Amino acid sequence: MFSPRIPRFSPSFSPAELLTIAHSLTRRGDEHAAIRRFEHEFATLIGVKHAVMVPSARFGFLLLLRGLGLEPGDQVIMPGITYWAIPSIALAAGFEVVPADIGLHTHVLDPDAFEAAITPKTKAVVPTHLFGTPCDMPRILEIAHKHGIKVIEDTAQATGARMAGRMVGSFGDAAYYTFGLTKNITTLSGAMVTTNDAELAAYLRREMATAQPRPIGKALKECAVGTAMMVATHKWVYPFAVHPAVVLGNKLGQDPIHDRFGEAEVRYQQAPDASQYQAPRAVQAEVGLRQLTKLERLNSARAANGRFLDEHLANVPGLGVPAYPAGAEAIYMSFVVHHPQREALAAALRGRGVDTTIGYMSDITRSDLFPELRDYDCPASREAFDNLLHVPVHPRLTRRDLEHMVEAVRASCLEGGAGHGG
């Protein structure tokens, strides 16, 4: 029997979204009505009073820092592993970034490390619900409130995850989300900010009112990319056209998927204002509304797949598996294992039909972009970053796929090279 060939991700973008886009672009109406409807539905989902659609998570984050009253020179604590654009834009705006360590296998901010990093200059903390795993928000809020620190949740990878029965994004002073094509909810790029603070929401809307409308052509380009992703990861296409290219690229020291869809890391020299960004369009909101109707179903499928992998990979020699803070209901945006010889493990898995990636996060204390952060000591972040590897966990995996992956990981860890590690 033909062994499965399993892509590292499968987009939530589908033919239903294509029909939504076609319908949106061929009718006339109030450009803002769909956006307001999406914002209302999203705020209701998260359990907050206000949601404001913004061009990107990084710009939403910048607006939150400013809208919450932070001044240049104020310190912002964030985890040692995060997306490079978040510290980059904070530094460009004149804020001081202070890395704090993570839980080695939870990959999210360690509350004790957060507390130890606080100084009189600390004004905000960014608990990042990385890989779809919620941070220990009750403990983080307790510490933040004691010290008068604003809490900005990074929920870019965790829309729909819960902590102690409550949606992440509803705990802090505000939160930001991103809706790229590889996320569990997409709007052809774009992002959202949520808060219970009416004054902050009004500030965000005033800022967004100065942004120019996004050209429809950009949305159409994202639609084309989403369609290409949908086709490339299809069960009748990926095994024969894409996986062989991934394996060949791996042998040549390349990652063709990351090279095609990844973003080059840059150090921002100047923080932008809203006039330099493009406001989301109604067509994006329409896609978002369509995506909301299936978010819970797709998240539940991810979570079921993740729990299967949790159970069946728990005792593989040499392999570190994810851990979760007490009370966390992860959505398994990624299933991240650790192995001391991850490159050998990745090659062995691809040889067995399972695509993998090291992802696109940064160890910000060792990034060449941020030399001013090198004196901060985040040992768990370093170890995790050096050893982590993403195993597919997306909603379209079948039981046969999951069983094949478990067997592939076990065999790859036990064979020569990938199997020798503590």
N, C-alpha and C positions, 0 to 999 in steps of 0.2 A: 504494500500500500504506500502511496506517495506521502512522505512526511510533510507536516505543515510548514509553511513559510510565513512567519509572523512579523508584521511591521511593528516598529517601535511605538507608533501612535496611529490613531484613526480619528479623523476630524469629526466634530459634531455637525459640520456642514453637510447638507444632504439635498436631494432633489426638491424637497419641500421648501428649502430656503431659496432655491433658484426660482421657483414659482412665486414666492413672496416678493423677490426682487423684481421680477417681470411685472407683477401686478402693481407694485409701488411706483415703478418708473413710467407706467403707461396711464396713470391717473393723476389728475390735478387735485390739490387740496392744501390745507394749511400745513406748511412745513414743520411747524412747531407742535402741532397736535399729537402726532405719533410719538415725538420725543417726550412730551409731557406724560403721555399714557405709559410709555415704557418706564420712565422714571417712577411713576406712581406704582406700577406693578412690581418694580424691583424693590422699592422701599418697603412695600407690603411683604414681599418675600423675606427680606432680611429682618423685618420687625423694627424699622426705624421710621422717623417722621419725614425725612427729606432724602432725596436722591437727585444728583445733578450729573448729567451726562457730560463728559469731558473728552478731549482728543486722545489722551494717553494717560496711563497710570502715573508715569513720572511727572507729567505736568499737573495732574491732580494732586500728587504729593506736594509739589512745590506750592500750589495754591493753598493747601492745607497748612503748611508751615507758616505762610504769610498770614492767612486768615485767622489762625489761632494766636496771632500776636507775637510770634518769635521774631527776634531781631538778629542781625548779623553778629556773629561771635557767640551766640547761644549754642549749647551742645545738644546734639541729637544722638541718642543711643540706638544702635541697630545691630542685628546679629552679624557674627563674623562671616557667615555665608549668606549672600543675598545677590540680587541681580545688580550688575555693575552700575546701571543707570541711576539707581536710587542714591547711593553715596555721591555719585558724580554730580547730579543736579543740586544736591544739598550743599556740597562744597562750592559749587559755582555761584550759589546764592549768598555765600558768605557765612554759612553755618559751619560749626565744627562737628565732625562726625566722630563718634566714639564707639568702636566695635566692642561688643560683649559676646561671650562664648555661648555655644549652643549645647543641647544635649547630644551626646555622641551619636546615638541612633534615632533620636526623635527628630534631629535636624532643626529644631526650633529653639527660640531664645530660652536660655536657662534663667529662671527668675532670680536665682542666687547671684549669677554672674551680672544680671541687670542691676541688682541692688548694689553690688560691689563697684560698679562702674559709675555710680552717681556722684556728681560733684556739685558745688554751689551753682555752677553754670549750666547744669542739666535742665532743659526745659521741655524735652519731648522724648518719647521712646517709640520705636517702630517694631512691635511684635509681628514677625512675618510668619504666616501660616504656610510654611514651605512644604511643597509636594502634596498639599491638601491635608496636612496634619495640623490641627488646631494647637496653638500655644496654650499654656496654663493661664488663661485670662483671669480667673479669680485671684490668683496669687500676684500676677503682674499688676492688676488694678489696685490691689491692696498696697503694694509698694509705691506705685505711682501716686496714689491719692495721699499717702503719708508724706510724700516729698513735693507735692504740688506740681507734678509732671503731667503734661498732656500725653494722651495715648492715641497714636495713629496706627490703626491696624492695616497691615499689608495682606490683603486677601486676594492678590492677583491669581493665586493658584488654588483658591479654596472656596469659591462660590458654592454655598449650600452645605458646607461643613458645619458641625455643631460642637460646642463645648458645654458640658453639663446641661444638655438639652436645648441650648440657645444658639442661634445662628452666629457664627463668627462675623464680625463686621458690626455687630450691635452692642459690643461691650465698651469700646473706647469713645473718645471725643469725636472721632471720625474714622472712616476707612476708605480705602481705594481698591478698585478692582480693574482688571484688564480683560478685554474681549478679543484677543487675537485668534487667528484661525486654528491654532493648536490647543486652545483652552477648552474647558468643558462647556463654555457658553461663548459664542462669538457674535459680533456685530460687524464683521468685515473690518476689524481693528476698532479702535475706540475704547472708552473706559467709563467708569462710573465712580462717583464719590458719594458716600452716605454719611448722615449725621442726624442727631436729634436737636442740633443747635440751629434755631431759625435765623439768627444773625449771621452765622457762618454760611448757611445755605444761600442767604440773600447776597452775601459777598461773592460767593462762587458764581451766582447767576449774573451779577454785574460784570465780573471779569469775562465770563463767556460771551456776554453781549458784545464785547469788542472784537471777538474773533471773526474772521471771515468764513463764510460757508465752505465746506469741503467740496472740491470739484467732484461732480458725479463720476467723472472718468476714473478717479482714484478708487471709488467704491466698485466700479466695474472691473478694475484691475484686480482688486482683492477677490472679487467674485470668480474671476478666471483662475486665480491661484487656488482658491478653495475648491473649485471644480477639479483642477489638476490633482490636488491632494486626495480628493474623494475617489478619483479614478485610479490613481497610483497605488492606493492602499486597498483597493478592491480585491477580494479573494481570487478573482479570475485574472487579475493583472499583476499584483505584487509578486507572486511566486516566480513568474516567468520573465518579467521585464525589469523589476526594480531590485529584488533581492540579489540577483547575480551582480548587478552594478554596485550594490553596497558591499558585497564580499570582495569584489575586485578592488574597490576604492580602499577598503580596509587593508588589503595586502600592500597597497601602494602608499600607505600611511595617510590616507585621506578619509574624510567623512562626507560623501556627496550630498547627503540630506542636510547636514548642518551647514555645509558650504552654500547650499541653495537657499535655505530658509533662515539661517542664523543672522545675527546683527553684529556688525563690527563694534568692538568696545572702543569708546572714545572718552576723553576727559573734556567735559564741557568747560569752555573758557568764560562763558557768560550765561547767566540764567535768563531764559526767555520771558517775555510777557505774553498775554493772551493774544495780542494782535499778530504775533508771529506764528500762532497755531491756527488750525482750521477746525471750525465747529462741526460736530457730527451732523449728519443729514437724516431726514425722515426715513430713508430706505434702510439705514443702519438700525434705527429704532424698530422698524417693522421686522427686520430679521431677529433682533433681540426678543421681541414679543413672541415670535414663533419658537425661538429657542427655549424660552421660559416654560413652554407647555410640555417640554420633554426633559427638562433639567433633572427633575427628581428621579425619573426612570433611568436616565443615563448614569446619574450619580449612584443610584442603588446597584446598577450592574457593575460599576467600577468597584464599589465597596465589597460586593460579593466576590469578585475576582481577587481583590486584595486580601480578603480574609482567607481565601483558599491558599494563596501563596504564603501568607503568614503561617498557616498550619503546616503546609507541606514542605516548606523550606527551613523550618525552625532548627533542624538538627543536621544540616548539611555541613560536613567538615570544612573548616576554613572560611565559612561564609557568615557574615554579620547581617542580621535581618532588622527591619525597622522596629522601633518601639514607639509608644504613644503615651502622652501625658494622661493621668487619671481623668476620666470624664470626657475624653476626646472621642468624637465620632468623625473619623477621617473620611474623606471622599476619594483617597488614593489617586490623586492627580498623577502621581508617579509612585512606582514601587522601587525604592532605592535600597540596594544591598551594598555591603562592603566586602571587598576582597583585596588582600595585599598585592595580588598580581592581576589587577583588573583588566589590563590590556590583553593578557593571555586568556583570561576568562571570556572577555568580549569576543575575541577571535574564535575561540572554541564554540561559543554560543551561535555566532553567525554561521559557522560551519555546519551547525545542526539546525539551521533554519530560523534562529531567533535573533532578530535585530536588537541591538542595544545602543546606548549612548551614555556619555558621561554628563550630558546636559549642558546648560549654559549659565550656571551660577558662577560666582566668583568668591574666592577666599580673599576678602578685601584687605586683610592685613599683609598679604603677600603679592597683591596685584601691582604690576608696574604702573598702573594708572594712579595709584594712591601712595606715593612714597611717605607721606606724612602719617600714615597709619601703621607703618612697619614696627613701631615700638610697642604696639599693643599685643598682648599675649592671649591667644585664643587656641589652646592646644586641641580641644575637641574639634573645632572648626578645621584646623590643619589636617588632623587625622582623617576626618570624614571626607574632606575635599580630595585627599590623595587616594582614597580607596573606594569612593562611591561609584556605582554603576546602576543605570536604570534598566529594569526588566519590564517588558510590556504588561500593562494592566488595563488597557482601554476597554470600553463597553462591548466591543464586537467580538471579543474572544469567546470561543466555544469551550465546552468542557474538554474536548479533545485537544484544543490548543493549550489549555492550562496544564493538562496532564503531560503533554509533550514538553512544555517549558520546564516543568518540575524535573522531569527525567533528564532533559538537556543540561540543566544547571547541576544536578547531582553528578552526572557523568563527567561534565566539564571540570568540576571541582575535584573529582577523584582521579582524573587522568594526570599524566605528567605535566609539570609546569603550573597549571592553574590550581592543582590540588595541594600544593605545598605552601601552607601559610597558617598563621595562628589566628 
